[in-house]
Amino acid sequence: MRRFDGRVAFVTGAAHGIGRAIAVRLAAEGAAVVVADIDGEAAGALAHTLAERGGGALATHCDVRDREAVRSAVAAAATRFGRLDVLVNNVGVAGEWDFERTDDEEWARQADPTLQGTVRCVQEALPHLLHAPGGGSVVTIGSVNGLSAFGGEAYSAAKAALVSLTQNLALRYGRRGRDLLGAGPGWVRFNLVAPGTVRTRVWTEQGAERLAELEKLARQYPLGRVGEPEDIAAAVAFLASGDAAWITGAILPVDGGITAGHPTFFYDLP
C-alpha cells in the first residue's frame, strides 16, 4: 500500500524502537519522514537508510523538553518539504516505579517529555497540519498504563493525561478547525494508540534477567506474546491514513488483549 504518497510525517523519538518502526512503516507506504530524536546520530543513520530506499527523509535533533528545539525541528521539516501532514508523538519516559520514592524531580523527569513534550510538538506543528491538503493527522503513543492500573504512577499519570488531551484536541480541531481558518481543509484528526508491553531495547539490551522477565510477561497476555514495534507501527499507519478519515478522538489499545482481562483470572497458565 502507498497510503502516504506525497505526504510528510514528523515522528518524534524516531531513532529507536517503536518510533523507528513507525518511521520505517510510513516511509514504506510513501511518506517523506522527518526522523526527530534526541539521539541525532541514530536519527541521521535512519534517515540515510530511508533515503537509500528511495524515500524522502530528514533527520533532525529534537529534544521535546525544549520548546525552541521543537520549534526549530518543525521549521526545518516545513522548509525542507513545504508541508506537514502527519505528526506522531512517540516520546515517553518511564523511571522510578516506587511511588513513595518518586520525588518532584523524578516526577517531572517522566511527565515533562511524555505529556508536555507532546503538547509542545502539537502546538508547533498545528499551523502546518491545519493547512494539510485533506486534513492533518496526529497520532500519539499512549500506554495501557494510561487506561488501567499497572503501577508506575508518574509514567501512568502522564500517559492517562494524553488520553484526555487527545479527546479534547479532537473536538477542538475537528469542525472548529475549519471555523478557525474559514477556508481550506482546516481540520486535524487526533487519535491515540495504547500499547501493552513491547519488545524494545529497554528489555533486549539489559541482560538475561530482563529477557526472562519479558518472557514471563508474555504469558500474561491473552494472545500469548508481547508486542513487537511493528505491531504498533501498523496501528499508527492506519490511524494516520485516509483509511481512518472518519476516526478522531479514538483510543486504540494494541495490547494483545491485556486490558480486556488478565488471562489468569480465567485460566491456569502452564
Sequence and secondary structure as in RCSB ss.txt:
>XXXX:A:sequence
MRRFDGRVAFVTGAAHGIGRAIAVRLAAEGAAVVVADIDGEAAGALAHTLAERGGGALATHCDVRDREAVRSAVA
AAATRFGRLDVLVNNVGVAGEWDFERTDDEEWARQADPTLQGTVRCVQEALPHLLHAPGGGSVVTIGSVNGLSAF
GGEAYSAAKAALVSLTQNLALRYGRRGRDLLGAGPGWVRFNLVAPGTVRTRVWTEQGAERLAELEKLARQYPLGR
VGEPEDIAAAVAFLASGDAAWITGAILPVDGGITAGHPTFFYDLP
>XXXX:A:secstr
  TTTT EEEEETTTSHHHHHHHHHHHHTT EEEEEES HHHHHHHHHHHHHTT  EEEEE  TT HHHHHHHHH
HHHHHHS   EEEE         GGG  HHHHHHHHIIIIIHHHHHHHHHHHHHTTSTT EEEEEE  GGGTS  
S HHHHHHHHHHHHHHHHHHHHTTHHHHHHHSSS   EEEEEEEE SB  HHHHTS HHHHHHHHHHHTTSTTSS
 B HHHHHHHHHHHHSGGGTT  S EEEESTTGGG  GGGT    
